Amino acid sequence: MKVFKTIALGLLLLPTITQAQNSKISSDYTVTSGDPYRVVDAPSKEYISHENGYVYMAKMKTEFVIIQKYDVNGMKEVTRNEYDDLPKYAKFQEFIQLNKRIFLIYEAFNKPEDTFTLYAREINTEDGTLNEEQALLTSSRPVKNSNIPVDMSNVKSHNAFTGQGYKFLVEKSQDESKILVHYTLQQISKRDAQNYDEIGFYAFDASLNKLWGTEIKMPYTEAEMDNVCYAITNSGEAKMIINNKISNNYELFSVNKSEELNIVDLNLSTDRLVREFRLREDPNGNLIGAGFYANGIEYKANAFARGTISFNINGLLYFSISNEGELLENKTFDFTEEFIQQNLSKGQKKAVAKREEKGKAGISDLNLTDYIIKDDGSVYCIGEVQFIEINSTYSSTGSSRNSKTYRYRNIVTMKINSDGELVWIKKLPKNQSGSVRLGQMSFSYMETKNADYVAFVDNLKNIDLDSEGGVPAQHKNGAGGFLTTYKIDHETGALEKHTLLDLKDVPGGHNAYQFKTSRIINCGNNDFLLEIYIKGKEDTMVKFHVN
């Protein structure tokens, strides 16, 4: 009888709960669903919005790809073309837009010759078909995998967790007129002290015509240098920054059509521990670099002596250099103790205070995930706290079992103006965890004219959370949740939090299965699309219009 009463009470309260949830949905957005279309089962799903009002999708698995064209205004799929004529062992590498032209780039292993070839095929934006295959380059030897996992959103940037990744990495120039393809050949020797990296540098124009390309043996052994970051200028010159462990300085490597390596000592000390750098050209032709720096590395261990490495991030290292390698600016923007403690629990704040006494306080495991240079020369650095917890359990028989929990927590955003001055810094509270990498966790960063948007899945308990001092409740991956955005004003950094959608109550009577933030597409005109799986072997698009 008590069970019946409990169930009856729950049924009576359900409409009230639903009404309360719906009352929290932001009226600043209009949300609509499109016509369903047949689902595509593929490990790689990539999306590009074109100015012609259509979204193009490339969904690829080994040796097979489907290209879809989707009408943003009509909210329906208009073409679908399937291709099984890719080379044997073909694997996705990049989906890229260059001056309104869209290219699918993939690599394939040549087993008899033990080499890899990089291919490109352009999408015909009129009918959504693929043009003929174009070979971009062939490596002289087998190519190493990068440490970028293929199943994370924005994989070129959200790379805290290592995994089996891409072989050929693509950098795009600021004006989208050039790309640089770079890769590292497999070592001949396995000893860092004896091995010299051999790196391929290939530059292409916006039609993917080869401008120049070469493979260069590095001047230092792996034990003597670390490869830090890569970029390509609008003029088609490849740039690479390395950490010279002999001089403890950063150096700028440049390669152009002469295919010779030019080295300049930047006179920039490596005494600050930078986890990851980014480098891009600004509107004035200078190179702007930035990276979060730490005051140390710590080892997190559990009761069974299993653990992971943790970086204590204390601020941002920012520098600018001329195209010739002259250091123009070198600054650090430190996190205050108050900022580090923001949005932490009492226990976490107490731990930060103790660590501060030892000079070890910081935002642990903060990764630079997005790096943007605007048309006015201002720089936006966006980071997310990402880490793995390893848990070990032992049975009575003595056997052990390890499990991992992936944590995606608070986001940090910073704006630096074209004069190199910090305009604002904000922390966006967030708390997500799951037993698999990514899933519906992490976030998507989207740019618009006057404000940028950070979209992520949140716990209902955080709808009214104070962004300055609130401690976010945990959202568990796969447990429903609410699609949420922080709107960030470009001028002031002022935050507005909006709840857009209950993932279990999508317009059209849908439930958003297999949600991933990597499937959010910025379509311009204040429109965002999200592809979701709705069961019945069907996908659909959900449109969010900023009113």
Backbone torsions as a table, in degrees:
resi	resn	phi	psi	omega
1	MET	NA	-40.6	179.1
2	LYS	-64.1	-38.7	178.5
3	VAL	-62.1	-43.5	-180.0
4	PHE	-61.2	-43.2	179.9
5	LYS	-62.9	-39.6	-179.9
6	THR	-64.4	-44.8	179.5
7	ILE	-63.7	-43.6	-179.7
8	ALA	-61.8	-42.5	178.9
9	LEU	-62.5	-41.2	178.9
10	GLY	-62.4	-40.6	179.5
11	LEU	-66.4	-35.6	178.1
12	LEU	-68.5	-36.4	-178.1
13	LEU	-79.5	-20.7	-174.7
14	LEU	-55.4	-47.7	178.2
15	PRO	-60.3	-37.4	179.5
16	THR	-64.6	-43.0	178.7
17	ILE	-63.0	-44.2	-179.3
18	THR	-62.7	-42.4	178.8
19	GLN	-62.9	-39.2	179.8
20	ALA	-65.3	-40.5	178.6
21	GLN	-65.5	-46.0	-178.3
22	ASN	-63.9	-31.2	179.4
23	SER	-67.1	-17.9	179.6
24	LYS	-87.0	-12.2	-179.5
25	ILE	-68.3	130.3	-174.3
26	SER	-66.8	137.3	175.7
27	SER	-87.5	0.4	178.8
28	ASP	-78.4	-6.0	-177.8
29	TYR	-128.8	142.9	170.6
30	THR	-105.7	124.6	-174.4
31	VAL	-114.1	126.1	178.9
32	THR	-137.2	154.3	177.0
33	SER	-109.4	148.7	179.7
34	GLY	-96.0	-173.5	177.9
35	ASP	-70.8	136.8	176.3
36	PRO	-65.3	154.5	175.3
37	TYR	-144.9	162.3	-173.7
38	ARG	-62.0	133.5	-178.0
39	VAL	-69.2	152.3	174.1
40	VAL	-116.6	123.1	178.8
41	ASP	-93.5	104.1	-178.2
42	ALA	-153.0	142.7	-179.2
43	PRO	-71.2	-25.9	-179.1
44	SER	-113.1	117.0	177.8
45	LYS	-127.4	116.8	-174.1
46	GLU	-124.3	149.7	-172.7
47	TYR	-136.7	137.8	174.7
48	ILE	-136.5	129.7	175.0
49	SER	-93.2	130.3	-178.9
50	HIS	-107.7	152.6	-177.9
51	GLU	-67.7	-10.9	179.1
52	ASN	-79.1	3.3	177.1
53	GLY	91.4	14.2	-179.8
54	TYR	-124.7	152.5	171.8
55	VAL	-107.4	136.1	178.2
56	TYR	-111.7	133.8	-177.3
57	MET	-121.0	134.5	173.8
58	ALA	-117.3	115.5	-178.6
59	LYS	-118.8	112.3	-166.1
60	MET	-127.2	137.8	164.5
61	LYS	-127.4	174.7	-172.5
62	THR	-50.5	119.9	174.1
63	GLU	67.7	13.8	-176.8
64	PHE	-148.7	137.9	179.4
65	VAL	-145.2	145.7	173.4
66	ILE	-118.4	130.2	177.7
67	ILE	-109.3	123.4	179.2
68	GLN	-115.6	143.3	174.4
69	LYS	-116.9	127.7	-173.0
70	TYR	-124.9	131.0	-179.9
71	ASP	-84.8	114.0	-176.5
72	VAL	-68.4	-39.9	-178.8
73	ASN	-75.0	-44.6	-179.5
74	GLY	-79.1	-12.8	179.0
75	MET	53.1	54.5	177.4
76	LYS	-156.0	153.2	173.1
77	GLU	-73.4	132.4	-177.5
78	VAL	-110.2	-29.9	174.6
79	THR	-142.9	153.1	174.9
80	ARG	-146.1	123.9	-178.8
81	ASN	-128.4	130.3	-176.7
82	GLU	-109.4	140.0	-177.6
83	TYR	-133.8	125.3	175.7
84	ASP	-120.1	22.0	-177.6
85	ASP	-102.0	18.8	177.6
86	LEU	-72.9	157.4	-180.0
87	PRO	-61.4	158.1	177.1
88	LYS	-60.8	140.1	-179.6
89	TYR	68.0	17.9	-178.7
90	ALA	-64.8	136.1	179.9
91	LYS	-135.9	143.4	-179.3
92	PHE	-61.5	143.1	173.8
93	GLN	-128.8	-40.7	-174.9
94	GLU	-162.2	147.3	171.9
95	PHE	-127.4	115.5	-163.8
96	ILE	-140.1	145.9	175.2
97	GLN	-113.0	126.6	179.6
98	LEU	-128.0	110.5	179.4
99	ASN	47.8	53.5	174.2
100	LYS	75.3	0.6	176.3
101	ARG	-104.8	141.1	-173.8
102	ILE	-116.1	133.6	-176.9
103	PHE	-129.2	139.6	168.4
104	LEU	-99.9	126.6	-178.0
105	ILE	-119.2	131.6	-179.3
106	TYR	-145.8	160.0	178.6
107	GLU	-117.6	157.4	178.7
108	ALA	-142.5	141.9	-178.4
109	PHE	-87.2	128.5	174.2
110	ASN	-96.8	98.1	-172.6
111	LYS	-62.7	-45.4	-178.9
112	PRO	-60.7	-36.3	-176.9
113	GLU	-97.3	-7.6	179.3
114	ASP	58.1	42.0	177.4
115	THR	-129.3	172.1	178.8
116	PHE	-124.4	138.6	177.3
117	THR	-118.1	138.3	177.9
118	LEU	-100.9	129.4	-177.4
119	TYR	-119.6	159.0	173.7
120	ALA	-138.4	145.3	172.0
121	ARG	-136.2	129.2	-179.8
122	GLU	-84.5	142.9	175.2
123	ILE	-89.1	127.8	172.5
124	ASN	-75.9	110.7	-173.5
125	THR	-71.2	-13.3	178.2
126	GLU	-73.6	-49.9	-174.7
127	ASP	-118.4	3.2	176.1
128	GLY	71.8	22.1	178.1
129	THR	-95.2	164.2	176.7
130	LEU	-96.8	134.7	173.8
131	ASN	-76.7	179.7	-177.8
132	GLU	-63.2	151.2	179.5
133	GLU	-68.3	140.6	-179.5
134	GLN	-128.0	121.1	177.5
135	ALA	-79.5	122.7	-179.2
136	LEU	-88.7	-44.0	-178.8
137	LEU	-164.7	159.4	173.7
138	THR	-129.6	130.9	-178.4
139	SER	-74.4	151.1	179.2
140	SER	-78.5	-21.6	179.3
141	ARG	-144.3	172.7	174.5
142	PRO	-56.0	149.0	-174.4
143	VAL	-109.9	140.0	179.4
144	LYS	-73.4	149.6	168.8
145	ASN	-76.3	141.1	170.3
146	SER	-74.4	174.7	179.1
147	ASN	-97.9	22.5	-179.9
148	ILE	-93.0	121.0	-178.3
149	PRO	-71.6	146.2	-175.1
150	VAL	-85.5	-5.2	-174.2
151	ASP	-113.9	24.3	175.2
152	MET	-108.8	149.2	176.5
153	SER	-65.1	146.4	-179.3
154	ASN	47.9	57.0	-166.5
155	VAL	-58.6	-23.9	179.9
156	LYS	-70.0	-17.5	-176.6
157	SER	-122.2	-34.6	-176.6
158	HIS	-86.2	70.8	-166.7
159	ASN	-120.6	39.7	178.2
160	ALA	-69.5	-29.9	-173.6
161	PHE	-105.9	116.8	-175.6
162	THR	-72.9	158.1	-179.2
163	GLY	-176.4	-174.3	178.5
164	GLN	-72.9	115.0	-170.5
165	GLY	-122.0	-159.0	-177.2
166	TYR	-79.1	152.9	176.0
167	LYS	-91.9	-39.0	-176.8
168	PHE	-111.8	120.4	-179.2
169	LEU	-104.4	141.6	-173.6
170	VAL	-118.1	128.0	174.2
171	GLU	-112.8	138.2	-178.7
172	LYS	-108.9	137.9	178.1
173	SER	-68.2	160.9	-175.1
174	GLN	-61.5	-34.6	-179.3
175	ASP	-92.7	6.1	177.7
176	GLU	62.5	25.0	179.4
177	SER	-97.0	-11.8	-177.0
178	LYS	-141.9	156.2	167.4
179	ILE	-132.8	152.2	172.5
180	LEU	-114.2	127.6	170.8
181	VAL	-104.9	124.9	178.3
182	HIS	-130.8	149.3	-177.5
183	TYR	-157.6	163.8	-178.9
184	THR	-122.4	130.2	179.4
185	LEU	-75.1	151.8	175.4
186	GLN	-59.0	140.2	-178.9
187	GLN	-70.3	148.8	173.2
188	ILE	-80.7	-41.8	177.2
189	SER	-104.6	149.3	178.2
190	LYS	-93.0	-3.9	-179.1
191	ARG	-95.1	123.4	-178.8
192	ASP	-57.6	-35.1	-177.1
193	ALA	-69.2	-18.3	-179.2
194	GLN	-109.3	-14.6	-171.7
195	ASN	-95.7	135.4	174.0
196	TYR	-111.3	121.3	176.3
197	ASP	-58.5	140.5	170.4
198	GLU	-117.7	116.3	-170.5
199	ILE	-115.4	134.0	175.4
200	GLY	-89.6	132.9	175.8
201	PHE	-125.0	119.3	178.1
202	TYR	-132.7	128.0	-179.9
203	ALA	-109.6	138.4	-179.7
204	PHE	-133.2	153.0	176.0
205	ASP	-85.9	-173.1	-174.6
206	ALA	-70.3	-11.5	174.3
207	SER	-98.3	5.1	-176.4
208	LEU	62.7	31.9	167.6
209	ASN	-82.0	134.7	-178.7
210	LYS	-67.6	127.0	175.1
211	LEU	-90.1	-44.3	176.6
212	TRP	-169.0	165.7	178.1
213	GLY	-172.0	144.0	-178.7
214	THR	-161.6	163.8	171.0
215	GLU	-114.5	128.8	-172.3
216	ILE	-122.9	132.6	173.7
217	LYS	-80.4	128.4	-177.8
218	MET	-67.9	149.1	-176.9
219	PRO	-77.4	-11.0	-179.1
220	TYR	-125.1	156.5	176.0
221	THR	-73.5	168.3	177.0
222	GLU	-62.5	-29.5	178.4
223	ALA	-71.7	-20.2	-175.3
224	GLU	-100.3	-11.0	-177.4
225	MET	-148.6	154.6	170.9
226	ASP	-122.5	134.6	174.3
227	ASN	-78.4	124.9	-171.7
228	VAL	-101.4	-54.0	-178.3
229	CYS	-163.4	165.4	-176.5
230	TYR	-132.1	157.4	174.9
231	ALA	-161.0	166.8	172.1
232	ILE	-133.9	138.0	-178.5
233	THR	-85.4	167.9	178.1
234	ASN	-62.9	-23.7	179.2
235	SER	-84.5	-5.3	176.3
236	GLY	92.0	23.4	178.6
237	GLU	-99.5	130.0	179.2
238	ALA	-80.1	138.9	178.5
239	LYS	-125.9	142.7	179.2
240	MET	-146.5	133.2	175.9
241	ILE	-107.4	134.8	178.8
242	ILE	-125.6	154.5	173.2
243	ASN	-96.0	110.1	177.6
244	ASN	-84.0	108.4	-176.8
245	LYS	-75.9	-10.9	177.7
246	ILE	-80.3	-49.3	-178.8
247	SER	-91.8	-10.6	-175.4
248	ASN	58.4	37.8	175.8
249	ASN	-128.3	157.1	170.8
250	TYR	-85.3	143.7	177.2
251	GLU	-125.0	150.1	177.5
252	LEU	-103.9	120.1	174.3
253	PHE	-99.5	132.7	178.0
254	SER	-126.9	140.4	175.6
255	VAL	-135.7	132.5	177.1
256	ASN	-130.9	-159.2	-174.9
257	LYS	-64.4	-15.6	174.6
258	SER	-72.1	-16.5	178.2
259	GLU	61.9	26.8	176.5
260	GLU	-111.8	147.6	-178.5
261	LEU	-87.1	124.0	175.5
262	ASN	-110.0	130.2	-174.4
263	ILE	-118.5	130.5	176.6
264	VAL	-129.7	127.3	173.6
265	ASP	-75.5	121.2	-176.5
266	LEU	-79.0	-7.9	-174.0
267	ASN	54.2	36.3	178.3
268	LEU	-115.3	113.6	-172.6
269	SER	-69.0	147.3	176.0
270	THR	-97.7	21.2	-175.5
271	ASP	-67.9	-21.9	174.6
272	ARG	-91.6	133.5	-177.4
273	LEU	-81.2	107.6	-179.7
274	VAL	-103.8	124.7	-177.2
275	ARG	-73.1	-38.7	-175.6
276	GLU	-158.8	130.4	177.1
277	PHE	-103.7	154.2	167.0
278	ARG	-126.4	150.5	-176.9
279	LEU	-141.7	129.0	176.5
280	ARG	-147.6	157.3	178.1
281	GLU	-85.1	140.0	177.9
282	ASP	-96.5	175.7	-177.7
283	PRO	-61.2	-19.4	179.9
284	ASN	-90.8	1.6	179.1
285	GLY	87.2	4.6	175.5
286	ASN	-90.4	161.4	179.1
287	LEU	-100.5	127.2	-179.2
288	ILE	-109.9	124.8	179.5
289	GLY	-119.6	150.3	178.5
290	ALA	-156.8	152.2	176.5
291	GLY	-167.8	145.7	175.3
292	PHE	-73.3	136.2	-179.8
293	TYR	-114.0	154.4	-176.7
294	ALA	-120.6	156.3	174.3
295	ASN	-96.7	8.6	176.9
296	GLY	162.2	169.3	177.8
297	ILE	-119.0	137.8	178.8
298	GLU	-124.8	157.4	178.5
299	TYR	-106.0	120.9	177.4
300	LYS	-93.5	118.6	-178.3
301	ALA	-121.4	149.4	174.5
302	ASN	-101.9	-170.0	-174.9
303	ALA	-64.4	-20.3	-178.2
304	PHE	-104.1	19.8	175.9
305	ALA	63.7	25.2	171.4
306	ARG	-97.7	145.7	-179.2
307	GLY	-171.3	-174.3	-179.0
308	THR	-138.9	166.3	177.8
309	ILE	-86.6	139.7	179.7
310	SER	-128.3	133.8	176.7
311	PHE	-98.7	133.0	176.4
312	ASN	-94.4	97.4	-173.6
313	ILE	-83.2	127.0	-175.3
314	ASN	-110.5	-11.2	-179.1
315	GLY	166.7	-166.2	-176.7
316	LEU	-116.5	130.6	171.1
317	LEU	-94.7	124.6	-175.4
318	TYR	-126.5	135.5	177.4
319	PHE	-149.9	157.0	173.7
320	SER	-131.6	143.3	180.0
321	ILE	-136.3	150.8	176.3
322	SER	-73.1	167.1	179.2
323	ASN	-60.5	-26.4	-179.8
324	GLU	-84.9	-11.0	176.7
325	GLY	106.0	12.8	176.2
326	GLU	-81.0	127.5	179.0
327	LEU	-73.7	114.4	-176.8
328	LEU	-94.2	-32.4	-175.8
329	GLU	-153.5	143.0	179.2
330	ASN	-147.3	109.6	-174.5
331	LYS	-136.3	157.9	170.3
332	THR	-126.1	140.9	175.7
333	PHE	-116.9	104.1	-173.2
334	ASP	-83.0	145.2	171.7
335	PHE	-80.3	132.4	174.7
336	THR	-77.1	160.2	177.2
337	GLU	-60.5	-38.1	179.2
338	GLU	-62.3	-41.9	-179.9
339	PHE	-67.6	-40.1	178.3
340	ILE	-60.6	-38.7	-176.9
341	GLN	-79.9	-13.0	-176.7
342	GLN	-59.5	135.5	177.5
343	ASN	65.5	25.1	175.0
344	LEU	-107.3	156.4	177.0
345	SER	-73.0	169.7	179.5
346	LYS	-59.6	-41.8	179.1
347	GLY	-64.0	-41.3	179.1
348	GLN	-67.1	-38.5	177.8
349	LYS	-64.0	-39.8	179.0
350	LYS	-63.4	-40.8	178.8
351	ALA	-65.4	-38.5	177.8
352	VAL	-62.9	-42.9	-179.8
353	ALA	-60.6	-42.1	178.5
354	LYS	-65.6	-40.0	-180.0
355	ARG	-68.7	-32.7	179.1
356	GLU	-63.8	-36.2	178.6
357	GLU	-61.8	-28.6	179.2
358	LYS	-97.5	4.3	-179.5
359	GLY	72.9	25.2	-175.9
360	LYS	-118.4	10.2	-178.3
361	ALA	-72.2	149.4	177.8
362	GLY	179.6	176.6	173.7
363	ILE	-92.1	103.1	-172.9
364	SER	-67.1	136.9	170.7
365	ASP	64.9	31.9	175.6
366	LEU	-82.3	123.5	-177.6
367	ASN	-112.3	139.3	175.7
368	LEU	-77.6	106.1	-172.8
369	THR	-99.8	-33.7	-179.9
370	ASP	-134.8	139.2	-177.5
371	TYR	-139.9	114.7	-170.1
372	ILE	-130.0	133.6	171.4
373	ILE	-112.4	118.2	-177.7
374	LYS	-78.1	170.7	-178.9
375	ASP	-63.6	-25.6	179.4
376	ASP	-86.6	4.2	178.4
377	GLY	90.2	-3.2	177.8
378	SER	-74.6	150.7	-175.1
379	VAL	-115.4	131.7	176.9
380	TYR	-115.1	123.1	177.8
381	CYS	-114.6	125.2	-177.4
382	ILE	-123.7	127.8	-179.3
383	GLY	-128.9	157.8	178.3
384	GLU	-135.6	141.1	174.2
385	VAL	-76.3	118.2	-178.5
386	GLN	-135.5	129.1	175.8
387	PHE	-158.3	166.4	-179.9
388	ILE	-116.7	134.4	171.0
389	GLU	-103.8	128.1	178.5
390	ILE	-104.4	123.1	-178.3
391	ASN	-114.9	131.5	-179.5
392	SER	-118.6	135.4	176.0
393	THR	-127.2	145.2	-179.1
394	TYR	-119.9	136.0	178.6
395	SER	-86.1	173.1	179.0
396	SER	-65.6	-21.5	178.6
397	THR	-84.8	-5.5	178.2
398	GLY	96.6	-5.4	178.1
399	SER	-75.1	152.0	-177.1
400	SER	-118.0	155.6	177.8
401	ARG	-140.7	129.4	179.5
402	ASN	-105.7	141.3	173.6
403	SER	-134.1	154.5	-178.8
404	LYS	-119.8	142.8	171.3
405	THR	-119.6	124.0	179.8
406	TYR	-94.2	127.6	-177.2
407	ARG	-113.7	129.6	173.4
408	TYR	-125.2	113.1	-172.1
409	ARG	-122.2	-141.9	-167.7
410	ASN	-55.5	149.7	178.6
411	ILE	-108.3	140.5	175.9
412	VAL	-117.5	128.8	176.5
413	THR	-122.4	141.6	-178.9
414	MET	-137.9	142.4	173.0
415	LYS	-120.5	129.1	175.6
416	ILE	-119.7	127.5	-175.8
417	ASN	-77.7	177.3	-175.4
418	SER	-66.0	-15.3	176.2
419	ASP	-90.5	3.7	178.8
420	GLY	80.5	20.6	179.9
421	GLU	-104.5	139.7	177.7
422	LEU	-71.4	122.1	-179.5
423	VAL	-89.4	-48.7	176.5
424	TRP	-159.2	160.1	174.1
425	ILE	-139.7	133.0	-176.1
426	LYS	-133.9	147.7	171.6
427	LYS	-112.3	131.4	-179.4
428	LEU	-109.0	108.3	-175.5
429	PRO	-66.2	135.7	-179.3
430	LYS	-161.8	148.6	-177.9
431	ASN	-151.8	105.3	-178.3
432	GLN	-129.9	147.5	176.9
433	SER	-149.8	155.1	178.7
434	GLY	-167.4	165.7	-178.0
435	SER	-89.8	-6.6	176.4
436	VAL	-124.3	154.6	-179.2
437	ARG	-67.3	133.0	177.3
438	LEU	66.9	-85.0	-172.7
439	GLY	57.1	-127.4	178.4
440	GLN	-96.0	16.7	-177.4
441	MET	-93.0	-175.8	-174.3
442	SER	68.4	-152.8	-172.5
443	PHE	-153.5	170.8	173.0
444	SER	-123.8	132.0	-178.6
445	TYR	-105.8	125.7	-175.0
446	MET	-127.8	134.6	-178.3
447	GLU	-98.6	139.8	167.7
448	THR	-135.1	-178.3	-170.7
449	LYS	-63.6	-48.1	-173.3
450	ASN	-109.8	-13.0	-178.2
451	ALA	-152.3	156.4	174.1
452	ASP	-113.4	160.7	-174.7
453	TYR	-129.3	136.5	174.1
454	VAL	-113.7	116.1	-177.1
455	ALA	-109.4	136.1	-179.4
456	PHE	-159.0	169.6	178.5
457	VAL	-97.3	131.8	-172.9
458	ASP	-127.7	163.2	175.0
459	ASN	-80.6	140.6	179.2
460	LEU	-54.9	-31.6	-178.3
461	LYS	-63.9	-17.5	-176.1
462	ASN	-97.2	7.2	-175.7
463	ILE	-59.2	-40.9	-178.9
464	ASP	-103.5	22.4	-176.9
465	LEU	-65.5	135.8	174.5
466	ASP	-72.3	115.8	-176.0
467	SER	-67.3	-21.3	-179.1
468	GLU	-83.0	-38.6	-173.8
469	GLY	-132.1	-5.9	-175.4
470	GLY	-73.1	150.8	177.2
471	VAL	-104.8	114.5	-173.5
472	PRO	-70.7	137.1	172.2
473	ALA	-71.6	154.9	-175.5
474	GLN	-76.9	136.1	168.1
475	HIS	-103.6	129.1	-179.1
476	LYS	-97.5	131.1	-178.0
477	ASN	-54.9	129.8	176.7
478	GLY	88.5	-5.2	-176.6
479	ALA	-98.0	53.1	179.2
480	GLY	67.8	-129.3	178.3
481	GLY	106.5	174.7	-176.7
482	PHE	-120.8	128.2	174.8
483	LEU	-70.8	126.0	-170.5
484	THR	-130.5	149.2	173.2
485	THR	-130.5	146.6	162.4
486	TYR	-102.7	125.6	173.4
487	LYS	-94.9	126.3	-175.2
488	ILE	-115.1	115.6	179.0
489	ASP	-69.4	131.1	-176.8
490	HIS	-61.9	-39.6	-173.3
491	GLU	-77.8	-44.4	-171.6
492	THR	-108.5	-18.1	-173.5
493	GLY	76.6	7.0	-180.0
494	ALA	-59.0	138.7	-176.2
495	LEU	-104.7	138.7	168.1
496	GLU	-126.2	131.4	179.2
497	LYS	-105.1	130.2	-178.5
498	HIS	-129.4	133.8	173.4
499	THR	-96.1	120.8	-170.7
500	LEU	-98.5	-34.8	-165.2
501	LEU	-163.7	136.6	167.6
502	ASP	-85.5	119.5	-175.6
503	LEU	-63.4	-16.9	177.3
504	LYS	-97.5	4.5	-178.8
505	ASP	-143.9	64.0	-179.2
506	VAL	-81.9	139.0	177.2
507	PRO	-49.2	136.5	-174.6
508	GLY	99.4	1.7	179.1
509	GLY	77.6	29.7	-176.2
510	HIS	-101.7	158.0	169.0
511	ASN	-113.3	128.4	-176.2
512	ALA	-81.7	93.4	176.8
513	TYR	-85.4	155.7	174.9
514	GLN	51.4	42.1	-179.7
515	PHE	-69.9	137.2	172.8
516	LYS	-140.5	137.9	179.0
517	THR	-66.4	-21.4	177.8
518	SER	-68.2	-11.2	179.3
519	ARG	-97.2	15.2	173.8
520	ILE	-91.5	130.4	-175.2
521	ILE	-122.6	127.3	175.4
522	ASN	-84.7	114.3	-174.9
523	CYS	-102.4	5.6	-176.6
524	GLY	74.4	175.6	179.8
525	ASN	53.7	33.1	178.6
526	ASN	62.2	28.4	177.9
527	ASP	-115.6	136.4	172.8
528	PHE	-125.7	141.2	175.9
529	LEU	-114.1	150.6	175.2
530	LEU	-136.3	124.2	176.2
531	GLU	-90.3	131.6	178.9
532	ILE	-132.3	155.0	173.1
533	TYR	-92.9	132.5	-174.0
534	ILE	-119.7	19.8	-178.9
535	LYS	73.8	177.4	-177.8
536	GLY	63.2	25.2	-178.5
537	LYS	56.9	39.0	179.7
538	GLU	-132.8	145.1	169.1
539	ASP	-108.0	165.1	168.4
540	THR	-150.4	164.8	174.3
541	MET	-104.3	141.3	173.2
542	VAL	-113.3	128.4	-179.9
543	LYS	-102.7	134.1	173.9
544	PHE	-114.6	114.8	178.2
545	HIS	-106.4	125.1	178.1
546	VAL	-78.1	113.8	-175.0
547	ASN	-70.9	NA	NA
